[in-house]
């Protein structure tokens, strides 16, 4: 039990040190990384997963839903 407590204390100190070392540059890198992940998952992966046939106007071909013609 004592070994577990010491391990938890060392983990707590490690987390505290990492939080203290967050400066503006590191925060900017974290935000940039999250933005890259967001763009990759929404724009790249979703377009690859749902790569549907489209005509010249960008309308989906062969779907059951037809947009009203104006």
C-alpha positions in Angstrom: 0.0 0.0 0.0 2.8 2.3 0.8 4.4 1.7 -2.5 1.2 2.7 -4.3 1.0 5.9 -2.3 4.5 6.8 -3.2 3.8 6.1 -6.9 0.7 8.3 -6.8 2.7 11.1 -5.1 5.4 10.9 -7.8 2.7 10.9 -10.5 1.1 14.0 -8.9 4.4 15.8 -8.8 5.1 14.9 -12.4 1.7 16.3 -13.5 2.3 19.5 -11.4 5.7 20.1 -13.1 4.2 19.6 -16.5 1.5 22.1 -15.8 4.0 24.6 -14.5 6.1 24.3 -17.7 3.2 25.3 -20.0 4.3 28.6 -21.5 2.9 30.5 -24.4 4.9 28.6 -27.0 3.7 25.2 -25.7 0.1 26.4 -25.5 0.4 27.6 -29.1 1.7 24.2 -30.2 -1.1 22.4 -28.4 -3.7 24.7 -30.1 -2.1 24.2 -33.5 -2.0 20.4 -33.0 -5.7 20.3 -32.0 -6.5 22.4 -35.1 -4.6 20.0 -37.3 -6.4 17.1 -35.8 -9.8 18.8 -36.2 -9.1 19.7 -39.9 -7.8 16.2 -40.6 -10.8 14.4 -39.0 -13.5 16.7 -40.4 -12.2 17.6 -43.9 -10.0 14.7 -44.9 -11.4 11.6 -43.2 -15.0 12.5 -43.6 -14.6 13.3 -47.3 -12.8 10.0 -47.8 -15.4 8.0 -45.8 -18.3 9.6 -47.6 -16.9 9.9 -51.0 -20.1 10.0 -53.1 -20.5 10.7 -56.8 -21.3 14.3 -57.6 -22.2 16.1 -60.8 -20.7 19.3 -62.2 -22.8 21.4 -59.9 -21.8 19.5 -56.8 -25.1 17.7 -56.3 -25.0 14.1 -55.1 -25.9 11.7 -57.9 -28.1 8.7 -57.2 -29.5 9.6 -53.8 -33.1 9.2 -52.8 -33.2 12.9 -51.7 -33.6 15.4 -54.6 -33.1 19.0 -54.0 -35.9 21.2 -55.3 -35.2 22.9 -58.6 -35.5 26.7 -58.4 
